[in-house]
Amino acid sequence: MRRWSILAAAAAALAMAWAAETVTDPKPVAQPVPYSHKKHLAMGLQCKSCHTNPDPGEVMGIPGVKVCMECHAGVKPGSPHIQKLAKHAADKSEPAWARIYLIPSYVFFSHRAHTEAGAKCEKCHGPVATRDALWREVSISMGACMDCHRQNKASNDCTFCHEARQ
């Protein structure tokens, strides 16, 4: 009886995770300093120009103010927004950026493995290059990920993305 209860609970959790839709009301997320991906990418910057992927490659970093100030020390230094960044740089602090996408801690996800397999940032993050402000517009639910894995002939074995339980 206990085994069936555990199996039923696991099945319910999987069904909820499968159906969970991470795309919310499409409103830009307020950030402490406005940032236009559209303007910056139009100048020739690429995602990897600002977002680093340190070893082991799981996370794409949110750029620190030091990265911003490499250009903005001389570009629009009079802007109140750039002055706010400059103050953070001088204080050796970071703005409290609001995360837009967050992979649950129980899911193993490697940005590096996906980009090396040919995935483009837009596949999971939407058409960032056309956005002055970002919001969660692409589902990163289990169902969406499994659909993508099927389309790209990647494994859908549970332990491919989730830790095996003992």
PyMOL CGO cylinders between C-alpha atoms (Angstrom):
from pymol import cmd
from pymol.cgo import CYLINDER

trace = [
    CYLINDER, 0.00, 0.00, 0.00, 2.82, 2.39, 0.94, 0.3, 1, 1, 1, 1, 1, 1,
    CYLINDER, 2.82, 2.39, 0.94, 4.55, 1.70, -2.40, 0.3, 1, 1, 1, 1, 1, 1,
    CYLINDER, 4.55, 1.70, -2.40, 1.38, 2.73, -4.30, 0.3, 1, 1, 1, 1, 1, 1,
    CYLINDER, 1.38, 2.73, -4.30, 1.11, 5.93, -2.25, 0.3, 1, 1, 1, 1, 1, 1,
    CYLINDER, 1.11, 5.93, -2.25, 4.70, 6.82, -3.08, 0.3, 1, 1, 1, 1, 1, 1,
    CYLINDER, 4.70, 6.82, -3.08, 4.17, 6.01, -6.76, 0.3, 1, 1, 1, 1, 1, 1,
    CYLINDER, 4.17, 6.01, -6.76, 0.95, 8.05, -6.86, 0.3, 1, 1, 1, 1, 1, 1,
    CYLINDER, 0.95, 8.05, -6.86, 2.68, 11.03, -5.22, 0.3, 1, 1, 1, 1, 1, 1,
    CYLINDER, 2.68, 11.03, -5.22, 5.60, 10.76, -7.66, 0.3, 1, 1, 1, 1, 1, 1,
    CYLINDER, 5.60, 10.76, -7.66, 3.22, 10.53, -10.62, 0.3, 1, 1, 1, 1, 1, 1,
    CYLINDER, 3.22, 10.53, -10.62, 1.31, 13.59, -9.41, 0.3, 1, 1, 1, 1, 1, 1,
    CYLINDER, 1.31, 13.59, -9.41, 4.53, 15.56, -8.98, 0.3, 1, 1, 1, 1, 1, 1,
    CYLINDER, 4.53, 15.56, -8.98, 5.69, 14.57, -12.47, 0.3, 1, 1, 1, 1, 1, 1,
    CYLINDER, 5.69, 14.57, -12.47, 2.33, 15.52, -13.97, 0.3, 1, 1, 1, 1, 1, 1,
    CYLINDER, 2.33, 15.52, -13.97, 2.46, 18.92, -12.29, 0.3, 1, 1, 1, 1, 1, 1,
    CYLINDER, 2.46, 18.92, -12.29, 6.03, 19.50, -13.44, 0.3, 1, 1, 1, 1, 1, 1,
    CYLINDER, 6.03, 19.50, -13.44, 5.13, 18.37, -16.95, 0.3, 1, 1, 1, 1, 1, 1,
    CYLINDER, 5.13, 18.37, -16.95, 2.18, 20.75, -17.17, 0.3, 1, 1, 1, 1, 1, 1,
    CYLINDER, 2.18, 20.75, -17.17, 3.79, 23.64, -15.31, 0.3, 1, 1, 1, 1, 1, 1,
    CYLINDER, 3.79, 23.64, -15.31, 3.89, 26.65, -17.55, 0.3, 1, 1, 1, 1, 1, 1,
    CYLINDER, 3.89, 26.65, -17.55, 6.67, 29.06, -16.72, 0.3, 1, 1, 1, 1, 1, 1,
    CYLINDER, 6.67, 29.06, -16.72, 5.52, 31.72, -19.16, 0.3, 1, 1, 1, 1, 1, 1,
    CYLINDER, 5.52, 31.72, -19.16, 3.69, 34.36, -17.20, 0.3, 1, 1, 1, 1, 1, 1,
    CYLINDER, 3.69, 34.36, -17.20, 1.84, 37.49, -18.15, 0.3, 1, 1, 1, 1, 1, 1,
    CYLINDER, 1.84, 37.49, -18.15, 4.09, 39.00, -20.83, 0.3, 1, 1, 1, 1, 1, 1,
    CYLINDER, 4.09, 39.00, -20.83, 5.12, 42.15, -19.01, 0.3, 1, 1, 1, 1, 1, 1,
    CYLINDER, 5.12, 42.15, -19.01, 8.71, 43.35, -18.87, 0.3, 1, 1, 1, 1, 1, 1,
    CYLINDER, 8.71, 43.35, -18.87, 10.43, 42.63, -15.56, 0.3, 1, 1, 1, 1, 1, 1,
    CYLINDER, 10.43, 42.63, -15.56, 11.43, 45.81, -13.74, 0.3, 1, 1, 1, 1, 1, 1,
    CYLINDER, 11.43, 45.81, -13.74, 15.19, 46.05, -13.32, 0.3, 1, 1, 1, 1, 1, 1,
    CYLINDER, 15.19, 46.05, -13.32, 17.16, 48.42, -11.05, 0.3, 1, 1, 1, 1, 1, 1,
    CYLINDER, 17.16, 48.42, -11.05, 18.87, 49.86, -14.14, 0.3, 1, 1, 1, 1, 1, 1,
    CYLINDER, 18.87, 49.86, -14.14, 17.12, 49.68, -17.51, 0.3, 1, 1, 1, 1, 1, 1,
    CYLINDER, 17.12, 49.68, -17.51, 18.97, 47.68, -20.13, 0.3, 1, 1, 1, 1, 1, 1,
    CYLINDER, 18.97, 47.68, -20.13, 18.08, 47.29, -23.80, 0.3, 1, 1, 1, 1, 1, 1,
    CYLINDER, 18.08, 47.29, -23.80, 19.35, 44.07, -25.37, 0.3, 1, 1, 1, 1, 1, 1,
    CYLINDER, 19.35, 44.07, -25.37, 17.99, 45.48, -28.64, 0.3, 1, 1, 1, 1, 1, 1,
    CYLINDER, 17.99, 45.48, -28.64, 20.30, 48.52, -28.57, 0.3, 1, 1, 1, 1, 1, 1,
    CYLINDER, 20.30, 48.52, -28.57, 23.36, 46.64, -27.36, 0.3, 1, 1, 1, 1, 1, 1,
    CYLINDER, 23.36, 46.64, -27.36, 23.04, 43.74, -29.82, 0.3, 1, 1, 1, 1, 1, 1,
    CYLINDER, 23.04, 43.74, -29.82, 22.40, 46.21, -32.68, 0.3, 1, 1, 1, 1, 1, 1,
    CYLINDER, 22.40, 46.21, -32.68, 25.88, 47.62, -31.96, 0.3, 1, 1, 1, 1, 1, 1,
    CYLINDER, 25.88, 47.62, -31.96, 27.40, 44.22, -32.66, 0.3, 1, 1, 1, 1, 1, 1,
    CYLINDER, 27.40, 44.22, -32.66, 27.69, 42.78, -29.17, 0.3, 1, 1, 1, 1, 1, 1,
    CYLINDER, 27.69, 42.78, -29.17, 26.91, 39.09, -28.84, 0.3, 1, 1, 1, 1, 1, 1,
    CYLINDER, 26.91, 39.09, -28.84, 25.44, 37.24, -25.87, 0.3, 1, 1, 1, 1, 1, 1,
    CYLINDER, 25.44, 37.24, -25.87, 28.88, 35.92, -24.93, 0.3, 1, 1, 1, 1, 1, 1,
    CYLINDER, 28.88, 35.92, -24.93, 30.30, 39.47, -25.00, 0.3, 1, 1, 1, 1, 1, 1,
    CYLINDER, 30.30, 39.47, -25.00, 28.68, 40.07, -21.61, 0.3, 1, 1, 1, 1, 1, 1,
    CYLINDER, 28.68, 40.07, -21.61, 27.34, 36.73, -20.38, 0.3, 1, 1, 1, 1, 1, 1,
    CYLINDER, 27.34, 36.73, -20.38, 30.20, 34.46, -19.36, 0.3, 1, 1, 1, 1, 1, 1,
    CYLINDER, 30.20, 34.46, -19.36, 29.96, 30.69, -19.06, 0.3, 1, 1, 1, 1, 1, 1,
    CYLINDER, 29.96, 30.69, -19.06, 32.57, 29.69, -16.45, 0.3, 1, 1, 1, 1, 1, 1,
    CYLINDER, 32.57, 29.69, -16.45, 33.46, 26.05, -15.87, 0.3, 1, 1, 1, 1, 1, 1,
    CYLINDER, 33.46, 26.05, -15.87, 31.76, 23.66, -15.55, 0.3, 1, 1, 1, 1, 1, 1,
    CYLINDER, 31.76, 23.66, -15.55, 29.46, 25.50, -17.96, 0.3, 1, 1, 1, 1, 1, 1,
    CYLINDER, 29.46, 25.50, -17.96, 26.12, 25.13, -16.25, 0.3, 1, 1, 1, 1, 1, 1,
    CYLINDER, 26.12, 25.13, -16.25, 25.36, 28.81, -15.68, 0.3, 1, 1, 1, 1, 1, 1,
    CYLINDER, 25.36, 28.81, -15.68, 25.51, 31.82, -17.97, 0.3, 1, 1, 1, 1, 1, 1,
    CYLINDER, 25.51, 31.82, -17.97, 26.57, 34.65, -15.73, 0.3, 1, 1, 1, 1, 1, 1,
    CYLINDER, 26.57, 34.65, -15.73, 24.77, 37.94, -15.37, 0.3, 1, 1, 1, 1, 1, 1,
    CYLINDER, 24.77, 37.94, -15.37, 27.40, 40.55, -16.24, 0.3, 1, 1, 1, 1, 1, 1,
    CYLINDER, 27.40, 40.55, -16.24, 28.80, 42.56, -13.37, 0.3, 1, 1, 1, 1, 1, 1,
    CYLINDER, 28.80, 42.56, -13.37, 28.97, 46.34, -13.41, 0.3, 1, 1, 1, 1, 1, 1,
    CYLINDER, 28.97, 46.34, -13.41, 32.69, 46.08, -14.18, 0.3, 1, 1, 1, 1, 1, 1,
    CYLINDER, 32.69, 46.08, -14.18, 31.73, 44.62, -17.60, 0.3, 1, 1, 1, 1, 1, 1,
    CYLINDER, 31.73, 44.62, -17.60, 29.22, 47.43, -18.19, 0.3, 1, 1, 1, 1, 1, 1,
    CYLINDER, 29.22, 47.43, -18.19, 31.73, 50.09, -17.19, 0.3, 1, 1, 1, 1, 1, 1,
    CYLINDER, 31.73, 50.09, -17.19, 34.33, 48.80, -19.66, 0.3, 1, 1, 1, 1, 1, 1,
    CYLINDER, 34.33, 48.80, -19.66, 32.30, 50.62, -22.30, 0.3, 1, 1, 1, 1, 1, 1,
    CYLINDER, 32.30, 50.62, -22.30, 30.23, 53.03, -20.26, 0.3, 1, 1, 1, 1, 1, 1,
    CYLINDER, 30.23, 53.03, -20.26, 33.14, 54.78, -18.59, 0.3, 1, 1, 1, 1, 1, 1,
    CYLINDER, 33.14, 54.78, -18.59, 33.27, 56.68, -21.89, 0.3, 1, 1, 1, 1, 1, 1,
    CYLINDER, 33.27, 56.68, -21.89, 29.82, 56.04, -23.41, 0.3, 1, 1, 1, 1, 1, 1,
    CYLINDER, 29.82, 56.04, -23.41, 26.97, 58.13, -21.99, 0.3, 1, 1, 1, 1, 1, 1,
    CYLINDER, 26.97, 58.13, -21.99, 28.73, 58.76, -18.65, 0.3, 1, 1, 1, 1, 1, 1,
    CYLINDER, 28.73, 58.76, -18.65, 26.28, 61.63, -17.95, 0.3, 1, 1, 1, 1, 1, 1,
    CYLINDER, 26.28, 61.63, -17.95, 23.24, 59.34, -18.05, 0.3, 1, 1, 1, 1, 1, 1,
    CYLINDER, 23.24, 59.34, -18.05, 21.62, 58.93, -14.61, 0.3, 1, 1, 1, 1, 1, 1,
    CYLINDER, 21.62, 58.93, -14.61, 21.41, 55.18, -15.25, 0.3, 1, 1, 1, 1, 1, 1,
    CYLINDER, 21.41, 55.18, -15.25, 25.10, 54.94, -16.12, 0.3, 1, 1, 1, 1, 1, 1,
    CYLINDER, 25.10, 54.94, -16.12, 25.94, 57.06, -13.08, 0.3, 1, 1, 1, 1, 1, 1,
    CYLINDER, 25.94, 57.06, -13.08, 24.02, 54.53, -10.98, 0.3, 1, 1, 1, 1, 1, 1,
    CYLINDER, 24.02, 54.53, -10.98, 26.16, 51.74, -12.50, 0.3, 1, 1, 1, 1, 1, 1,
    CYLINDER, 26.16, 51.74, -12.50, 29.32, 53.78, -11.90, 0.3, 1, 1, 1, 1, 1, 1,
    CYLINDER, 29.32, 53.78, -11.90, 28.36, 54.20, -8.22, 0.3, 1, 1, 1, 1, 1, 1,
    CYLINDER, 28.36, 54.20, -8.22, 27.89, 50.44, -7.92, 0.3, 1, 1, 1, 1, 1, 1,
    CYLINDER, 27.89, 50.44, -7.92, 31.31, 49.94, -9.55, 0.3, 1, 1, 1, 1, 1, 1,
    CYLINDER, 31.31, 49.94, -9.55, 32.93, 52.42, -7.15, 0.3, 1, 1, 1, 1, 1, 1,
    CYLINDER, 32.93, 52.42, -7.15, 31.23, 50.71, -4.18, 0.3, 1, 1, 1, 1, 1, 1,
    CYLINDER, 31.23, 50.71, -4.18, 32.20, 47.26, -5.52, 0.3, 1, 1, 1, 1, 1, 1,
    CYLINDER, 32.20, 47.26, -5.52, 28.53, 46.25, -5.38, 0.3, 1, 1, 1, 1, 1, 1,
    CYLINDER, 28.53, 46.25, -5.38, 26.05, 44.92, -7.91, 0.3, 1, 1, 1, 1, 1, 1,
    CYLINDER, 26.05, 44.92, -7.91, 22.53, 46.05, -8.70, 0.3, 1, 1, 1, 1, 1, 1,
    CYLINDER, 22.53, 46.05, -8.70, 19.84, 43.65, -7.47, 0.3, 1, 1, 1, 1, 1, 1,
    CYLINDER, 19.84, 43.65, -7.47, 18.96, 42.34, -10.94, 0.3, 1, 1, 1, 1, 1, 1,
    CYLINDER, 18.96, 42.34, -10.94, 15.63, 40.53, -11.12, 0.3, 1, 1, 1, 1, 1, 1,
    CYLINDER, 15.63, 40.53, -11.12, 16.06, 37.02, -12.54, 0.3, 1, 1, 1, 1, 1, 1,
    CYLINDER, 16.06, 37.02, -12.54, 13.88, 36.24, -15.51, 0.3, 1, 1, 1, 1, 1, 1,
    CYLINDER, 13.88, 36.24, -15.51, 14.59, 32.53, -15.90, 0.3, 1, 1, 1, 1, 1, 1,
    CYLINDER, 14.59, 32.53, -15.90, 15.59, 30.19, -13.10, 0.3, 1, 1, 1, 1, 1, 1,
    CYLINDER, 15.59, 30.19, -13.10, 16.12, 26.48, -13.54, 0.3, 1, 1, 1, 1, 1, 1,
    CYLINDER, 16.12, 26.48, -13.54, 14.95, 24.56, -10.44, 0.3, 1, 1, 1, 1, 1, 1,
    CYLINDER, 14.95, 24.56, -10.44, 17.82, 23.26, -8.31, 0.3, 1, 1, 1, 1, 1, 1,
    CYLINDER, 17.82, 23.26, -8.31, 16.73, 19.64, -8.82, 0.3, 1, 1, 1, 1, 1, 1,
    CYLINDER, 16.73, 19.64, -8.82, 17.30, 19.91, -12.58, 0.3, 1, 1, 1, 1, 1, 1,
    CYLINDER, 17.30, 19.91, -12.58, 20.75, 19.52, -14.10, 0.3, 1, 1, 1, 1, 1, 1,
    CYLINDER, 20.75, 19.52, -14.10, 21.07, 21.97, -16.97, 0.3, 1, 1, 1, 1, 1, 1,
    CYLINDER, 21.07, 21.97, -16.97, 24.26, 22.91, -18.79, 0.3, 1, 1, 1, 1, 1, 1,
    CYLINDER, 24.26, 22.91, -18.79, 24.20, 26.02, -20.96, 0.3, 1, 1, 1, 1, 1, 1,
    CYLINDER, 24.20, 26.02, -20.96, 27.50, 24.91, -22.45, 0.3, 1, 1, 1, 1, 1, 1,
    CYLINDER, 27.50, 24.91, -22.45, 26.20, 21.47, -23.45, 0.3, 1, 1, 1, 1, 1, 1,
    CYLINDER, 26.20, 21.47, -23.45, 23.20, 23.10, -25.13, 0.3, 1, 1, 1, 1, 1, 1,
    CYLINDER, 23.20, 23.10, -25.13, 25.19, 25.75, -27.02, 0.3, 1, 1, 1, 1, 1, 1,
    CYLINDER, 25.19, 25.75, -27.02, 27.79, 23.19, -28.09, 0.3, 1, 1, 1, 1, 1, 1,
    CYLINDER, 27.79, 23.19, -28.09, 24.92, 21.06, -29.43, 0.3, 1, 1, 1, 1, 1, 1,
    CYLINDER, 24.92, 21.06, -29.43, 23.86, 24.03, -31.58, 0.3, 1, 1, 1, 1, 1, 1,
    CYLINDER, 23.86, 24.03, -31.58, 21.05, 25.50, -29.48, 0.3, 1, 1, 1, 1, 1, 1,
    CYLINDER, 21.05, 25.50, -29.48, 20.65, 29.24, -29.97, 0.3, 1, 1, 1, 1, 1, 1,
    CYLINDER, 20.65, 29.24, -29.97, 19.92, 31.53, -27.02, 0.3, 1, 1, 1, 1, 1, 1,
    CYLINDER, 19.92, 31.53, -27.02, 16.61, 32.56, -28.65, 0.3, 1, 1, 1, 1, 1, 1,
    CYLINDER, 16.61, 32.56, -28.65, 15.30, 28.99, -28.42, 0.3, 1, 1, 1, 1, 1, 1,
    CYLINDER, 15.30, 28.99, -28.42, 14.87, 29.28, -24.65, 0.3, 1, 1, 1, 1, 1, 1,
    CYLINDER, 14.87, 29.28, -24.65, 15.00, 33.02, -24.09, 0.3, 1, 1, 1, 1, 1, 1,
    CYLINDER, 15.00, 33.02, -24.09, 12.91, 34.30, -26.98, 0.3, 1, 1, 1, 1, 1, 1,
    CYLINDER, 12.91, 34.30, -26.98, 13.90, 37.00, -29.48, 0.3, 1, 1, 1, 1, 1, 1,
    CYLINDER, 13.90, 37.00, -29.48, 16.08, 38.91, -27.01, 0.3, 1, 1, 1, 1, 1, 1,
    CYLINDER, 16.08, 38.91, -27.01, 17.71, 40.92, -29.82, 0.3, 1, 1, 1, 1, 1, 1,
    CYLINDER, 17.71, 40.92, -29.82, 14.37, 42.65, -30.47, 0.3, 1, 1, 1, 1, 1, 1,
    CYLINDER, 14.37, 42.65, -30.47, 13.66, 43.53, -26.82, 0.3, 1, 1, 1, 1, 1, 1,
    CYLINDER, 13.66, 43.53, -26.82, 14.24, 46.76, -24.94, 0.3, 1, 1, 1, 1, 1, 1,
    CYLINDER, 14.24, 46.76, -24.94, 13.13, 44.95, -21.77, 0.3, 1, 1, 1, 1, 1, 1,
    CYLINDER, 13.13, 44.95, -21.77, 12.85, 41.25, -21.07, 0.3, 1, 1, 1, 1, 1, 1,
    CYLINDER, 12.85, 41.25, -21.07, 10.20, 39.00, -19.61, 0.3, 1, 1, 1, 1, 1, 1,
    CYLINDER, 10.20, 39.00, -19.61, 9.71, 35.26, -19.36, 0.3, 1, 1, 1, 1, 1, 1,
    CYLINDER, 9.71, 35.26, -19.36, 8.22, 34.46, -22.75, 0.3, 1, 1, 1, 1, 1, 1,
    CYLINDER, 8.22, 34.46, -22.75, 9.37, 30.92, -23.44, 0.3, 1, 1, 1, 1, 1, 1,
    CYLINDER, 9.37, 30.92, -23.44, 8.33, 27.96, -21.33, 0.3, 1, 1, 1, 1, 1, 1,
    CYLINDER, 8.33, 27.96, -21.33, 11.10, 26.14, -19.53, 0.3, 1, 1, 1, 1, 1, 1,
    CYLINDER, 11.10, 26.14, -19.53, 8.69, 23.58, -18.14, 0.3, 1, 1, 1, 1, 1, 1,
    CYLINDER, 8.69, 23.58, -18.14, 9.59, 19.90, -18.13, 0.3, 1, 1, 1, 1, 1, 1,
    CYLINDER, 9.59, 19.90, -18.13, 7.14, 19.30, -20.98, 0.3, 1, 1, 1, 1, 1, 1,
    CYLINDER, 7.14, 19.30, -20.98, 8.68, 22.04, -23.13, 0.3, 1, 1, 1, 1, 1, 1,
    CYLINDER, 8.68, 22.04, -23.13, 12.18, 20.72, -22.47, 0.3, 1, 1, 1, 1, 1, 1,
    CYLINDER, 12.18, 20.72, -22.47, 11.16, 17.16, -23.29, 0.3, 1, 1, 1, 1, 1, 1,
    CYLINDER, 11.16, 17.16, -23.29, 9.48, 18.33, -26.50, 0.3, 1, 1, 1, 1, 1, 1,
    CYLINDER, 9.48, 18.33, -26.50, 12.70, 20.06, -27.51, 0.3, 1, 1, 1, 1, 1, 1,
    CYLINDER, 12.70, 20.06, -27.51, 14.74, 16.97, -26.64, 0.3, 1, 1, 1, 1, 1, 1,
    CYLINDER, 14.74, 16.97, -26.64, 12.41, 14.86, -28.81, 0.3, 1, 1, 1, 1, 1, 1,
    CYLINDER, 12.41, 14.86, -28.81, 12.69, 17.31, -31.73, 0.3, 1, 1, 1, 1, 1, 1,
    CYLINDER, 12.69, 17.31, -31.73, 16.47, 17.32, -31.45, 0.3, 1, 1, 1, 1, 1, 1,
    CYLINDER, 16.47, 17.32, -31.45, 16.86, 13.60, -30.75, 0.3, 1, 1, 1, 1, 1, 1,
    CYLINDER, 16.86, 13.60, -30.75, 18.36, 14.18, -27.29, 0.3, 1, 1, 1, 1, 1, 1,
    CYLINDER, 18.36, 14.18, -27.29, 17.76, 11.81, -24.41, 0.3, 1, 1, 1, 1, 1, 1,
    CYLINDER, 17.76, 11.81, -24.41, 14.54, 12.05, -22.42, 0.3, 1, 1, 1, 1, 1, 1,
    CYLINDER, 14.54, 12.05, -22.42, 15.73, 9.57, -19.82, 0.3, 1, 1, 1, 1, 1, 1,
    CYLINDER, 15.73, 9.57, -19.82, 14.87, 10.97, -16.36, 0.3, 1, 1, 1, 1, 1, 1,
    CYLINDER, 14.87, 10.97, -16.36, 18.46, 10.82, -15.13, 0.3, 1, 1, 1, 1, 1, 1,
    CYLINDER, 18.46, 10.82, -15.13, 19.65, 12.84, -18.13, 0.3, 1, 1, 1, 1, 1, 1,
    CYLINDER, 19.65, 12.84, -18.13, 18.36, 15.98, -16.37, 0.3, 1, 1, 1, 1, 1, 1,
    CYLINDER, 18.36, 15.98, -16.37, 17.56, 14.77, -12.86, 0.3, 1, 1, 1, 1, 1, 1,
    CYLINDER, 17.56, 14.77, -12.86, 19.80, 13.22, -10.25, 0.3, 1, 1, 1, 1, 1, 1,
    CYLINDER, 19.80, 13.22, -10.25, 19.21, 9.52, -9.75, 0.3, 1, 1, 1, 1, 1, 1,
    CYLINDER, 19.21, 9.52, -9.75, 17.74, 8.84, -6.30, 0.3, 1, 1, 1, 1, 1, 1,
    CYLINDER, 17.74, 8.84, -6.30, 19.09, 6.08, -4.12, 0.3, 1, 1, 1, 1, 1, 1,
]
cmd.load_cgo(trace, "trace")
